[in-house]
Amino acid sequence: MARKLLTKPRKTASQERSRATVGALLEATARILVKEGFDKASTNRIAEVAGVSVGSLYQYFPGKEALVAAVIERHRQEILQTVRSELAKAWTLPVEQAMRKLVAVAVKAHRVDPRLHHVLTEQIPRVGRLETLETFGRENFALFRTYLESRRDELRVDDLELASFVCVTTIEAVTHNAVLHHSKLLTDARMDALVEETACLLIRYLKG
């Protein structure tokens, strides 16, 4: 029987020194994931790179899965801080402008530490809190659905739940692949064109 993965920290760092220790552990975990891969990210290796004892690591985290989950959460928060205000603006715009804004925001989100984003989304085992890391999570999916409802009279689509799924999935797939797999091919000018072409695709789908 497979062991249950523990993805929650043992305790929260409250003092400055303990926060510094946890920060060093998360930095070390992220560095190892990017340079050496998930399999090499043992607790001993993480502690070594962080410059702390394994005992100190285990004071805060039960194992490497909990450390990786914490790295995922930290990365998610960095993305949210980068795009939150721009996403909020998108929900107030007409459909044509909103789609362009949403695609551009997704590109920006994927450019937040893209090497780490690539590892976390494509190489980490899909279990527990490690299941996925998306620019448009459940909250933003719900906001997208609410936005379409507010613009229903402008749209040709009837099933807004399905339309939300199609649009959000398209934005995530296109921007993820563009930034993480074709960054050398897509110059800034081409990335602008990609935003425009993807937005046009969504606008034609939504409005005909």
N, CA, C and O of each residue as an XYZ file, in Angstrom:
832
protein
N       0.846     -1.198      0.000
C       0.000      0.000      0.000
C       0.877      1.241      0.000
O       1.789      1.352      0.819
N       0.615      2.179     -0.908
C       1.437      3.385     -1.005
C       1.237      4.257      0.227
O       0.131      4.385      0.754
N       2.342      4.852      0.671
C       2.235      5.707      1.843
C       1.513      7.001      1.475
O       1.601      7.479      0.344
N       0.794      7.559      2.457
C       0.096      8.820      2.239
C       1.111      9.953      2.261
O       1.914     10.055      3.188
N       1.075     10.806      1.239
C       2.010     11.914      1.178
C       1.554     13.030      2.106
O       0.387     13.422      2.102
N       2.487     13.532      2.898
C       2.204     14.620      3.823
C       2.640     15.924      3.178
O       3.828     16.146      2.947
N       1.677     16.782      2.890
C       1.994     18.003      2.158
C       1.776     19.269      2.987
O       1.887     20.377      2.462
N       1.470     19.118      4.264
C       1.288     20.288      5.123
C       2.503     20.440      6.038
O       3.061     19.444      6.499
N       2.918     21.695      6.305
C       4.043     21.906      7.226
C       3.677     21.477      8.637
O       2.504     21.436      9.006
N       4.705     21.156      9.423
C       4.468     20.762     10.816
C       4.034     21.963     11.652
O       3.140     21.854     12.492
N       4.669     23.102     11.419
C       4.321     24.311     12.171
C       4.658     25.532     11.335
O       5.405     25.450     10.360
N       4.096     26.662     11.729
C       4.328     27.917     11.030
C       5.460     28.684     11.700
O       5.519     28.792     12.924
N       6.340     29.204     10.884
C       7.452     29.997     11.415
C       6.928     31.362     11.847
O       6.364     32.098     11.036
N       7.112     31.701     13.122
C       6.575     32.954     13.639
C       7.658     33.981     13.948
O       7.406     35.183     13.860
N       8.855     33.534     14.308
C       9.932     34.452     14.643
C      10.812     34.704     13.422
O      10.826     33.919     12.474
N      11.542     35.812     13.465
C      12.357     36.195     12.318
C      13.377     35.118     11.958
O      13.574     34.817     10.781
N      14.018     34.544     12.955
C      15.027     33.522     12.690
C      14.404     32.285     12.051
O      14.957     31.727     11.103
N      13.255     31.857     12.571
C      12.602     30.669     12.011
C      12.075     30.941     10.604
O      12.102     30.059      9.746
N      11.595     32.167     10.369
C      11.138     32.520      9.012
C      12.306     32.495      8.026
O      12.153     32.092      6.873
N      13.473     32.932      8.498
C      14.662     32.899      7.642
C      15.041     31.458      7.309
O      15.440     31.158      6.184
N      14.915     30.571      8.292
C      15.224     29.149      8.063
C      14.276     28.546      7.041
O      14.701     27.854      6.117
N      12.981     28.817      7.216
C      11.983     28.295      6.273
C      12.221     28.877      4.881
O      12.124     28.163      3.883
N      12.532     30.167      4.817
C      12.814     30.794      3.531
C      13.990     30.153      2.825
O      13.955     29.926      1.616
N      15.037     29.860      3.592
C      16.220     29.207      3.023
C      15.878     27.811      2.513
O      16.383     27.388      1.473
N      15.025     27.096      3.239
C      14.618     25.754      2.825
C      13.798     25.798      1.534
O      13.973     24.953      0.657
N      12.910     26.776      1.421
C      12.096     26.887      0.218
C      12.945     27.299     -0.981
O      12.752     26.795     -2.087
N      13.893     28.223     -0.755
C      14.793     28.616     -1.840
C      15.615     27.425     -2.311
O      15.792     27.221     -3.512
N      16.114     26.643     -1.366
C      16.923     25.472     -1.707
C      16.088     24.450     -2.470
O      16.556     23.864     -3.446
N      14.859     24.238     -2.028
C      13.972     23.289     -2.710
C      13.717     23.723     -4.151
O      13.810     22.916     -5.075
N      13.395     25.004     -4.334
C      13.129     25.517     -5.678
C      14.360     25.378     -6.566
O      14.248     24.995     -7.731
N      15.535     25.688     -6.018
C      16.775     25.617     -6.794
C      17.060     24.185     -7.235
O      17.446     23.944     -8.379
N      16.867     23.245     -6.324
C      17.127     21.843     -6.644
C      16.121     21.323     -7.673
O      16.490     20.588     -8.589
N      14.860     21.703     -7.523
C      13.835     21.268     -8.482
C      14.193     21.716     -9.895
O      14.064     20.947    -10.847
N      14.644     22.963    -10.027
C      14.967     23.507    -11.342
C      16.234     22.876    -11.916
O      16.273     22.526    -13.096
N      17.269     22.730    -11.086
C      18.572     22.291    -11.592
C      18.747     20.772    -11.596
O      19.448     20.231    -12.451
N      18.113     20.082    -10.645
C      18.382     18.651    -10.481
C      17.150     17.766    -10.618
O      17.277     16.563    -10.846
N      15.957     18.346    -10.480
C      14.743     17.562    -10.634
C      14.165     17.081     -9.313
O      14.831     17.099     -8.279
N      12.908     16.651     -9.372
C      12.162     16.243     -8.179
C      12.820     15.070     -7.460
O      12.889     15.056     -6.231
N      13.302     14.092     -8.213
C      13.871     12.888     -7.605
C      15.110     13.182     -6.775
O      15.387     12.479     -5.803
N      15.861     14.221     -7.151
C      17.080     14.564     -6.416
C      16.799     15.458     -5.207
O      17.696     15.744     -4.414
N      15.559     15.889     -5.076
C      15.213     16.809     -3.994
C      14.904     16.050     -2.703
O      13.782     16.102     -2.199
N      15.898     15.351     -2.178
C      15.731     14.659     -0.899
C      15.841     15.668      0.243
O      16.375     16.762      0.059
N      15.342     15.303      1.407
C      15.439     16.210      2.554
C      16.898     16.480      2.912
O      17.244     17.597      3.296
N      17.751     15.473      2.792
C      19.177     15.673      3.091
C      19.797     16.687      2.126
O      20.558     17.564      2.534
N      19.458     16.552      0.839
C      20.008     17.446     -0.166
C      19.482     18.872      0.037
O      20.234     19.838     -0.087
N      18.201     18.996      0.347
C      17.613     20.320      0.570
C      18.257     20.999      1.769
O      18.607     22.178      1.711
N      18.410     20.253      2.853
C      19.036     20.813      4.051
C      20.465     21.246      3.764
O      20.905     22.297      4.230
N      21.190     20.437      2.998
C      22.577     20.761      2.649
C      22.652     22.075      1.874
O      23.450     22.949      2.210
N      21.826     22.215      0.840
C      21.847     23.420      0.021
C      21.382     24.634      0.818
O      21.886     25.739      0.618
N      20.431     24.434      1.714
C      19.906     25.537      2.535
C      20.875     25.944      3.639
O      20.767     27.033      4.202
N      21.831     25.052      3.946
C      22.783     25.350      5.005
C      22.204     25.187      6.391
O      22.614     25.877      7.325
N      21.242     24.269      6.534
C      20.660     23.986      7.848
C      20.724     22.476      8.094
O      20.981     21.697      7.176
N      20.490     22.086      9.319
C      20.518     20.663      9.641
C      19.217     19.993      9.202
O      18.177     20.641      9.080
N      19.297     18.680      8.968
C      18.084     17.936      8.625
C      17.087     18.005      9.773
O      15.876     18.046      9.552
N      17.600     18.017     10.995
C      16.730     18.132     12.167
C      15.918     19.418     12.138
O      14.734     19.423     12.473
N      16.567     20.511     11.734
C      15.853     21.788     11.632
C      14.783     21.718     10.554
O      13.684     22.246     10.719
N      15.116     21.056      9.441
C      14.121     20.886      8.369
C      12.887     20.175      8.894
O      11.759     20.599      8.641
N      13.109     19.075      9.635
C      11.979     18.279     10.114
C      11.177     18.971     11.209
O      10.070     18.540     11.531
N      11.724     20.039     11.783
C      10.934     20.816     12.741
C       9.752     21.485     12.049
O       8.696     21.691     12.647
N       9.955     21.822     10.764
C       8.942     22.578     10.042
C       8.200     21.772      8.985
O       7.038     22.053      8.693
N       8.859     20.778      8.414
C       8.255     20.015      7.314
C       8.438     18.514      7.537
O       9.522     18.077      7.924
N       7.375     17.709      7.295
C       7.473     16.261      7.490
C       8.244     15.536      6.396
O       8.642     14.387      6.588
N       8.462     16.177      5.258
C       9.178     15.544      4.154
C       9.271     16.475      2.967
O       8.830     17.623      3.028
N       9.850     15.973      1.876
C      10.077     16.845      0.719
C       8.771     17.232      0.033
O       8.689     18.303     -0.567
N       7.745     16.378      0.111
C       6.476     16.722     -0.526
C       5.880     17.987      0.097
O       5.320     18.829     -0.606
N       6.007     18.114      1.427
C       5.495     19.311      2.097
C       6.296     20.543      1.684
O       5.738     21.631      1.541
N       7.586     20.372      1.495
C       8.415     21.481      1.033
C       8.033     21.902     -0.384
O       7.927     23.092     -0.679
N       7.828     20.927     -1.247
C       7.437     21.247     -2.621
C       6.067     21.918     -2.639
O       5.848     22.860     -3.401
N       5.147     21.440     -1.805
C       3.828     22.066     -1.715
C       3.956     23.518     -1.271
O       3.237     24.386     -1.764
N       4.868     23.781     -0.341
C       5.089     25.155      0.121
C       5.694     26.013     -0.984
O       5.371     27.195     -1.101
N       6.565     25.428     -1.790
C       7.135     26.151     -2.933
C       6.037     26.480     -3.939
O       5.996     27.585     -4.481
N       5.150     25.523     -4.188
C       4.025     25.749     -5.088
C       3.160     26.899     -4.575
O       2.778     27.781     -5.344
N       2.853     26.889     -3.284
C       2.008     27.934     -2.717
C       2.695     29.287     -2.801
O       2.049     30.288     -3.107
N       3.996     29.333     -2.533
C       4.733     30.594     -2.630
C       4.729     31.109     -4.070
O       4.543     32.302     -4.310
N       4.936     30.204     -5.018
C       4.933     30.593     -6.428
C       3.552     31.087     -6.853
O       3.431     32.057     -7.601
N       2.523     30.414     -6.370
C       1.147     30.819     -6.682
C       0.876     32.227     -6.163
O       0.262     33.043     -6.850
N       1.335     32.501     -4.958
C       1.135     33.828     -4.382
C       1.894     34.897     -5.165
O       1.398     36.011     -5.334
N       3.091     34.566     -5.643
C       3.855     35.507     -6.461
C       3.120     35.827     -7.758
O       3.100     36.973     -8.206
N       2.516     34.800     -8.356
C       1.735     35.015     -9.578
C       0.531     35.904     -9.285
O       0.247     36.838    -10.035
N      -0.178     35.614     -8.192
C      -1.366     36.392     -7.852
C      -1.011     37.849     -7.599
O      -1.737     38.746     -8.029
N       0.101     38.096     -6.903
C       0.523     39.462     -6.648
C       0.844     40.188     -7.953
O       0.634     41.395     -8.075
N       1.354     39.437     -8.921
C       1.722     40.030    -10.209
C       0.498     40.397    -11.037
O       0.509     41.417    -11.726
N      -0.550     39.593    -10.986
C      -1.660     39.770    -11.938
C      -2.987     40.169    -11.306
O      -3.941     40.461    -12.027
N      -3.073     40.188     -9.968
C      -4.379     40.394     -9.320
C      -5.066     41.680     -9.773
O      -6.233     41.651    -10.164
N      -4.362     42.798     -9.726
C      -4.988     44.078    -10.069
C      -5.383     44.129    -11.544
O      -6.406     44.716    -11.895
N      -4.569     43.512    -12.409
C      -4.881     43.516    -13.839
C      -6.080     42.633    -14.145
O      -6.893     42.959    -15.010
N      -6.189     41.512    -13.435
C      -7.366     40.665    -13.612
C      -8.624     41.404    -13.179
O      -9.663     41.315    -13.833
N      -8.523     42.129    -12.078
C      -9.684     42.874    -11.583
C     -10.157     43.888    -12.618
O     -11.358     44.088    -12.800
N      -9.203     44.527    -13.297
C      -9.555     45.500    -14.336
C     -10.252     44.827    -15.516
O     -11.158     45.399    -16.122
N      -9.822     43.606    -15.835
C     -10.365     42.908    -17.007
C     -11.868     42.693    -16.883
O     -12.589     42.762    -17.879
N     -12.342     42.433    -15.676
C     -13.768     42.124    -15.508
C     -14.652     43.349    -15.712
O     -15.874     43.212    -15.757
N     -14.076     44.535    -15.837
C     -14.869     45.753    -16.046
C     -14.884     46.190    -17.505
O     -15.559     47.159    -17.854
N     -14.146     45.484    -18.362
C     -13.963     45.919    -19.746
C     -14.963     45.252    -20.697
O     -15.511     44.196    -20.381
N     -15.200     45.868    -21.858
C     -15.983     45.202    -22.910
C     -15.294     43.903    -23.337
O     -14.102     43.716    -23.091
N     -16.044     43.020    -23.970
C     -15.538     41.689    -24.295
C     -14.229     41.752    -25.084
O     -13.275     41.047    -24.755
N     -14.178     42.582    -26.112
C     -12.981     42.639    -26.961
C     -11.750     43.020    -26.144
O     -10.697     42.397    -26.276
N     -11.882     44.034    -25.308
C     -10.749     44.484    -24.494
C     -10.433     43.486    -23.384
O      -9.270     43.255    -23.055
N     -11.472     42.905    -22.816
C     -11.275     41.957    -21.708
C     -10.492     40.733    -22.168
O      -9.606     40.265    -21.453
N     -10.806     40.207    -23.350
C     -10.097     39.021    -23.823
C      -8.619     39.326    -24.055
O      -7.752     38.519    -23.720
N      -8.339     40.490    -24.626
C      -6.941     40.875    -24.845
C      -6.215     41.028    -23.509
O      -5.070     40.599    -23.363
N      -6.884     41.635    -22.549
C      -6.284     41.831    -21.227
C      -6.018     40.489    -20.549
O      -4.954     40.297    -19.961
N      -6.963     39.566    -20.623
C      -6.818     38.275    -19.963
C      -5.682     37.452    -20.557
O      -4.927     36.817    -19.822
N      -5.556     37.459    -21.870
C      -4.468     36.721    -22.510
C      -3.126     37.347    -22.131
O      -2.173     36.632    -21.822
N      -3.051     38.674    -22.154
C      -1.809     39.361    -21.794
C      -1.435     39.089    -20.340
O      -0.260     38.911    -20.021
N      -2.427     39.058    -19.465
C      -2.176     38.768    -18.047
C      -1.652     37.348    -17.881
O      -0.749     37.107    -17.079
N      -2.212     36.409    -18.635
C      -1.757     35.019    -18.546
C      -0.308     34.880    -19.003
O       0.462     34.126    -18.410
N       0.063     35.605    -20.055
C       1.461     35.607    -20.500
C       2.358     36.134    -19.389
O       3.398     35.547    -19.091
N       1.957     37.232    -18.784
C       2.740     37.838    -17.698
C       2.879     36.879    -16.521
O       3.948     36.776    -15.920
N       1.806     36.184    -16.197
C       1.838     35.237    -15.081
C       2.819     34.104    -15.337
O       3.553     33.697    -14.436
N       2.832     33.595    -16.560
C       3.728     32.485    -16.882
C       5.188     32.917    -16.949
O       6.092     32.081    -16.936
N       5.411     34.221    -17.020
C       6.786     34.720    -17.035
C       7.342     34.943    -15.632
O       8.485     35.375    -15.483
N       6.552     34.656    -14.606
C       7.042     34.718    -13.228
C       7.836     33.447    -12.961
O       7.256     32.380    -12.759
N       9.157     33.560    -12.958
C      10.055     32.424    -12.740
C       9.646     31.233    -13.620
O       9.239     30.195    -13.099
N       9.750     31.375    -14.937
C       9.237     30.348    -15.853
C       9.888     28.979    -15.699
O       9.224     27.962    -15.899
N      11.179     28.930    -15.347
C      11.826     27.620    -15.187
C      11.212     26.850    -14.023
O      10.973     25.647    -14.124
N      10.958     27.545    -12.922
C      10.302     26.893    -11.789
C       8.869     26.532    -12.145
O       8.398     25.451    -11.792
N       8.171     27.420    -12.838
C       6.790     27.156    -13.235
C       6.716     25.892    -14.092
O       5.809     25.076    -13.934
N       7.674     25.743    -14.994
C       7.716     24.560    -15.859
C       7.849     23.285    -15.032
O       7.136     22.309    -15.266
N       8.757     23.296    -14.075
C       8.974     22.113    -13.240
C       7.730     21.802    -12.412
O       7.306     20.649    -12.332
N       7.151     22.822    -11.800
C       6.009     22.601    -10.913
C       4.777     22.116    -11.651
O       3.996     21.334    -11.109
N       4.594     22.571    -12.887
C       3.384     22.197    -13.623
C       3.526     20.918    -14.428
O       2.525     20.274    -14.742
N       4.751     20.538    -14.769
C       4.909     19.412    -15.689
C       5.708     18.236    -15.146
O       5.633     17.138    -15.698
N       6.466     18.441    -14.081
C       7.345     17.374    -13.621
C       7.044     16.869    -12.210
O       7.565     15.832    -11.799
N       6.212     17.592    -11.473
C       5.902     17.190    -10.107
C       4.765     16.164    -10.130
O       3.803     16.340    -10.878
N       4.853     15.087     -9.322
C       3.776     14.100     -9.264
C       2.437     14.765     -8.954
O       2.352     15.624     -8.077
N       1.386     14.359     -9.681
C       0.076     14.987     -9.516
C      -0.679     14.343     -8.354
O      -1.583     13.538     -8.573
N      -0.317     14.689     -7.136
C      -0.988     14.128     -5.962
C      -1.202     15.233     -4.949
O      -0.366     16.123     -4.792
N      -2.354     15.164     -4.249
C      -2.623     16.114     -3.194
C      -2.522     17.549     -3.670
O      -3.038     17.904     -4.730
N      -1.850     18.373     -2.875
C      -1.693     19.787     -3.206
C      -0.747     19.985     -4.380
O      -0.624     21.098     -4.891
N      -0.080     18.930     -4.812
C       0.844     19.044     -5.931
C       0.143     18.804     -7.267
O       0.793     18.708     -8.308
N      -1.178     18.709     -7.230
C      -1.912     18.286     -8.418
C      -1.694     19.208     -9.610
O      -1.443     18.735    -10.718
N      -1.787     20.515     -9.395
C      -1.665     21.433    -10.532
C      -1.358     22.838    -10.055
O      -1.531     23.163     -8.880
N      -0.909     23.648    -10.961
C      -0.657     25.060    -10.687
C      -1.062     25.817    -11.927
O      -0.367     25.762    -12.942
N      -2.173     26.523    -11.864
C      -2.709     27.194    -13.036
C      -2.848     28.682    -12.775
O      -3.094     29.112    -11.648
N      -2.689     29.456    -13.827
C      -2.896     30.895    -13.730
C      -4.352     31.196    -13.384
O      -4.640     32.035    -12.531
N      -5.262     30.498    -14.059
C      -6.681     30.697    -13.825
C      -7.210     29.512    -13.010
O      -7.578     28.477    -13.566
N      -7.243     29.679    -11.697
C      -7.756     28.636    -10.828
C      -9.275     28.705    -10.744
O      -9.924     29.381    -11.542
N      -9.832     27.992     -9.761
C     -11.287     27.923     -9.638
C     -11.909     29.293     -9.401
O     -12.977     29.601     -9.930
N     -11.230     30.113     -8.601
C     -11.783     31.437     -8.291
C     -11.915     32.273     -9.551
O     -12.959     32.879     -9.791
N     -10.859     32.308    -10.359
C     -10.916     33.108    -11.584
C     -11.827     32.492    -12.634
O     -12.406     33.205    -13.452
N     -11.957     31.162    -12.613
C     -12.927     30.523    -13.514
C     -14.334     31.012    -13.174
O     -15.122     31.324    -14.067
N     -14.643     31.077    -11.876
C     -15.963     31.555    -11.443
C     -16.162     33.016    -11.830
O     -17.252     33.411    -12.243
N     -15.096     33.825    -11.696
C     -15.184     35.228    -12.089
C     -15.410     35.359    -13.591
O     -16.155     36.230    -14.038
N     -14.761     34.488    -14.369
C     -14.944     34.502    -15.828
C     -16.393     34.186    -16.167
O     -16.998     34.829    -17.024
N     -16.941     33.189    -15.484
C     -18.344     32.813    -15.706
C     -19.271     33.970    -15.348
O     -20.227     34.242    -16.074
N     -19.001     34.645    -14.250
C     -19.814     35.794    -13.836
C     -19.692     36.930    -14.845
O     -20.671     37.611    -15.153
N     -18.475     37.125    -15.356
C     -18.252     38.176    -16.358
C     -19.082     37.900    -17.612
O     -19.737     38.805    -18.130
N     -19.060     36.668    -18.099
C     -19.842     36.335    -19.292
C     -21.330     36.551    -19.046
O     -22.057     36.995    -19.935
N     -21.770     36.239    -17.855
C     -23.185     36.454    -17.519
C     -23.534     37.941    -17.625
O     -24.613     38.299    -18.096
N     -22.618     38.796    -17.187
C     -22.874     40.244    -17.240
C     -22.899     40.768    -18.680
O     -23.425     41.848    -18.946
N     -22.323     39.988    -19.605
C     -22.273     40.389    -21.017
C     -23.128     39.483    -21.899
O     -22.944     39.442    -23.116
N     -24.044     38.772    -21.297
C     -24.812     37.756    -22.027
C     -25.476     38.311    -23.282
O     -25.523     37.633    -24.308
N     -25.982     39.520    -23.212
C     -26.700     40.093    -24.354
C     -25.799     40.309    -25.571
O     -26.292     40.434    -26.692
N     -24.471     40.354    -25.352
C     -23.532     40.581    -26.448
C     -23.049     39.280    -27.078
O     -22.430     39.298    -28.142
N     -23.326     38.152    -26.429
C     -22.706     36.892    -26.811
C     -23.622     36.048    -27.682
O     -24.846     36.137    -27.593
N     -22.996     35.214    -28.540
C     -23.771     34.272    -29.347
C     -23.886     32.926    -28.640
O     -24.773     32.135    -28.961
N     -22.998     32.655    -27.681
C     -23.015     31.369    -26.981
C     -24.116     31.364    -25.930
O     -24.410     32.392    -25.318
N     -24.720     30.199    -25.726
C     -25.796     30.067    -24.741
C     -25.316     29.410    -23.449
O     -25.705     29.821    -22.356
N     -24.466     28.387    -23.579
C     -23.982     27.653    -22.411
C     -22.739     28.369    -21.866
O     -21.622     28.131    -22.325
N     -22.950     29.236    -20.893
C     -21.844     30.050    -20.385
C     -20.856     29.239    -19.548
O     -19.681     29.593    -19.448
N     -21.331     28.167    -18.957
C     -20.426     27.294    -18.202
C     -19.426     26.645    -19.159
O     -18.225     26.615    -18.894
N     -19.942     26.129    -20.271
C     -19.078     25.521    -21.281
C     -18.177     26.573    -21.926
O     -16.993     26.325    -22.157
N     -18.729     27.722    -22.208
C     -17.944     28.789    -22.821
C     -16.793     29.215    -21.910
O     -15.687     29.479    -22.381
N     -17.053     29.281    -20.625
C     -15.998     29.635    -19.664
C     -14.892     28.594    -19.690
O     -13.707     28.929    -19.681
N     -15.291     27.331    -19.723
C     -14.302     26.246    -19.779
C     -13.465     26.351    -21.046
O     -12.240     26.240    -20.986
N     -14.100     26.561    -22.178
C     -13.383     26.646    -23.460
C     -12.406     27.820    -23.440
O     -11.251     27.669    -23.840
N     -12.850     28.969    -22.989
C     -12.011     30.167    -23.017
C     -10.850     30.077    -22.041
O      -9.708     30.362    -22.402
N     -11.133     29.686    -20.814
C     -10.080     29.606    -19.796
C      -9.044     28.553    -20.178
O      -7.842     28.772    -20.029
N      -9.517     27.407    -20.672
C      -8.602     26.344    -21.082
C      -7.736     26.785    -22.261
O      -6.546     26.474    -22.314
N      -8.335     27.506    -23.198
C      -7.587     28.007    -24.354
C      -6.508     28.996    -23.917
O      -5.361     28.897    -24.353
N      -6.868     29.936    -23.069
C      -5.902     30.932    -22.593
C      -4.753     30.255    -21.866
O      -3.586     30.562    -22.111
N      -5.083     29.335    -20.975
C      -4.047     28.657    -20.190
C      -3.131     27.833    -21.083
O      -1.911     27.889    -20.934
N      -3.703     27.065    -22.013
C      -2.907     26.183    -22.867
C      -1.994     26.972    -23.799
O      -0.815     26.645    -23.940
N      -2.533     28.006    -24.435
C      -1.746     28.785    -25.392
C      -0.605     29.513    -24.693
O       0.540     29.441    -25.139
N      -0.904     30.209    -23.610
C       0.132     31.002    -22.943
C       1.168     30.118    -22.256
O       2.354     30.444    -22.243
N       0.724     29.006    -21.689
C       1.650     28.073    -21.036
C       2.667     27.549    -22.048
O       3.872     27.572    -21.797
N       2.181     27.083    -23.173
C       3.081     26.524    -24.189
C       3.951     27.595    -24.826
O       5.118     27.347    -25.128
N       3.403     28.769    -25.031
C       4.169     29.844    -25.655
C       5.341     30.272    -24.785
O       6.471     30.370    -25.264
N       5.077     30.524    -23.517
C       6.117     31.044    -22.624
C       7.107     29.963    -22.215
O       8.313     30.207    -22.179
N       6.610     28.780    -21.910
C       7.477     27.754    -21.333
C       8.160     26.870    -22.372
O       9.202     26.283    -22.081
N       7.599     26.762    -23.577
C       8.164     25.846    -24.559
C       8.663     26.515    -25.838
O       9.410     25.909    -26.607
N       8.256     27.750    -26.065
C       8.647     28.415    -27.316
C       9.159     29.835    -27.078
O       9.019     30.700    -27.942
N       9.744     30.073    -25.921
C      10.183     31.430    -25.576
C      11.274     31.942    -26.521
O      11.342     33.142    -26.787
N      12.125     31.048    -27.029
C      13.187     31.481    -27.947
C      12.626     31.838    -29.319
O      13.154     32.704    -30.017
N      11.568     31.165    -29.683
C      10.945     31.429    -30.984
C      10.103     32.696    -30.948
O      10.073     33.463    -31.910
N       9.415     32.908    -29.818
C       8.472     34.014    -29.723
C       9.149     35.247    -29.140
O       9.308     35.356    -27.924
N       9.542     36.166    -29.998
C      10.093     37.446    -29.568
C       8.978     38.276    -28.943
O       7.813     37.880    -28.973
N       9.339     39.435    -28.374
C       8.311     40.286    -27.772
C       7.261     40.694    -28.801
O       6.068     40.736    -28.500
N       7.718     40.997    -30.024
C       6.775     41.379    -31.074
C       5.843     40.223    -31.419
O       4.641     40.412    -31.608
N       6.407     39.042    -31.496
C       5.585     37.864    -31.795
C       4.648     37.549    -30.633
O       3.519     37.108    -30.847
N       5.114     37.773    -29.402
C       4.257     37.525    -28.250
C       3.071     38.476    -28.270
O       1.957     38.085    -27.921
N       3.301     39.727    -28.677
C       2.186     40.672    -28.826
C       1.201     40.170    -29.881
O      -0.015     40.262    -29.714
N       1.753     39.640    -30.966
C       0.893     39.095    -32.017
C       0.126     37.880    -31.514
O      -1.040     37.692    -31.860
N       0.775     37.058    -30.699
C       0.116     35.882    -30.133
C      -1.055     36.301    -29.253
O      -2.129     35.703    -29.316
N      -0.849     37.321    -28.440
C      -1.927     37.830    -27.594
C      -3.102     38.269    -28.456
O      -4.252     37.941    -28.167
N      -2.802     39.018    -29.524
C      -3.853     39.522    -30.398
C      -4.589     38.389    -31.111
O      -5.818     38.395    -31.183
N      -3.844     37.419    -31.637
C      -4.470     36.309    -32.369
C      -5.324     35.447    -31.439
O      -6.417     35.022    -31.814
N      -4.830     35.191    -30.238
C      -5.590     34.377    -29.282
C      -6.848     35.110    -28.850
O      -7.918     34.509    -28.748
N      -6.723     36.411    -28.594
C      -7.894     37.210    -28.204
C      -8.936     37.217    -29.313
O     -10.130     37.078    -29.045
N      -8.493     37.377    -30.556
C      -9.422     37.360    -31.691
C     -10.147     36.027    -31.798
O     -11.340     35.984    -32.098
N      -9.433     34.953    -31.555
C     -10.028     33.622    -31.580
C     -11.161     33.524    -30.544
O     -12.242     33.015    -30.838
N     -10.893     34.017    -29.342
C     -11.887     33.962    -28.266
C     -13.071     34.877    -28.564
O     -14.221     34.523    -28.304
N     -12.780     36.055    -29.110
C     -13.851     37.010    -29.411
C     -14.780     36.435    -30.475
O     -16.002     36.531    -30.358
N     -14.196     35.834    -31.518
C     -15.031     35.234    -32.577
C     -15.875     34.095    -32.012
O     -17.032     33.925    -32.394
N     -15.296     33.325    -31.108
C     -16.051     32.222    -30.497
C     -17.207     32.745    -29.667
O     -18.314     32.210    -29.729
N     -16.953     33.797    -28.884
C     -17.970     34.312    -27.972
C     -19.040     35.149    -28.679
O     -20.216     35.097    -28.321
N     -18.617     35.922    -29.689
C     -19.539     36.884    -30.292
C     -19.920     36.565    -31.731
O     -20.873     37.128    -32.270
N     -19.149     35.637    -32.363
C     -19.476     35.255    -33.721
C     -18.921     36.233    -34.744
O     -19.115     36.045    -35.945
